[in-house]
């Protein structure tokens, strides 16, 4: 076997796959440390020890700990956004309540079943100022998704009003707290009931915000 072949595959696993696996292990360890409030005391050596890797493999994926923390938040954000959007795209002709319920359940499936992810993205357990900024940006991104969806459902009346931004931020914040409480075990409802309740609240708040926005329109704006 040539040296090139050895680099490409070892034990049936390619070099790229091994690198990805090591990166995933580092992100997983960082997720635990961040969710438990231990990130400020973290070191490269300690993270590597917990991941069962040596330091050279850390620097293969990340230049420093801050970049690893960013990767944790970015990974969780993507894990939330992709299935939530996918839930809508998978059923474009379904009733709105079904679309909303599927989207909420997809979010719960990521954050509600892994307390670490809920604490990091929803509870502010970021660990550093830079990571907190990254988390804030991620939450703003989720709010923007809801704003865009609201435009397609409620029309220009809501878009022209301040509620176009206030209502989605309110919904995201409330949804975040509810899912975090459920993940922590302090909200005594089933996953199915939580998804149903949140979907109903999404729809109810959206409709109420749209009605209020229309009532604020001057005759010339209608």
Steps between C-alpha positions, in 0.01 A plus 500: 500500500639842406548779753222692326261210548596476866423869549166463330378196688588346833293221644238565233469867598626780276722779627215747451264279699750463784550875511124558507459244778768670710342839442162365608657358817649838588169678438325243718740551790476878465120475502511321835742751652304799376165364615639430846653846539856370493615655174689796648736257673545283191839440344601343172673221689193433714261497205729262314530271801121479532471429129774234511715693252839663505547873448614479141157373406343801669697739282410293198145635537518816713757776550382570856228436757291800394467355152392169649234678708375673186482164326285360781245780468506492119448124501201520733350790303525303177353191665200711604447709187531226240229266633273792589516637147488149359178434689335786315648409161401136538131590525444822300136413430416390853280715726690771686440334836661180373801690363546687827465185707757315287746788527463526877537126544817507291648768727403304812659192345837678496494718811250326724673165484852627570511721805848621411384650171200664663713655771757632252267642237199589714637545850798721428759250625745624239808533718676803349394844373587397144291183529213700649509730199494196274198364690321835469563500126366145475180590683462806277531269201220278629286809555569612143375165372174550687474859370532378142238234558264752657523713185378213286210423732377838622588731211624852480281633780713328760822565310439877509447503876753479784333175600668341198812491714363512855262206466753249356757601764233448767407160356862384475573614856194329643560186299860491618401526866231234468730252326781571746266443794379175344856383435589578862202298619314791661215516247275200573353430155571237238702577188185463292308745720788747500510495119122543481498786752787690339357461151165636618676794667702571184184511294298692757765767554559532127131550428458745787806699393370516144159621616658763721727616218199541271315699764794739519496576128378844406229512233754607242719196572226241459 
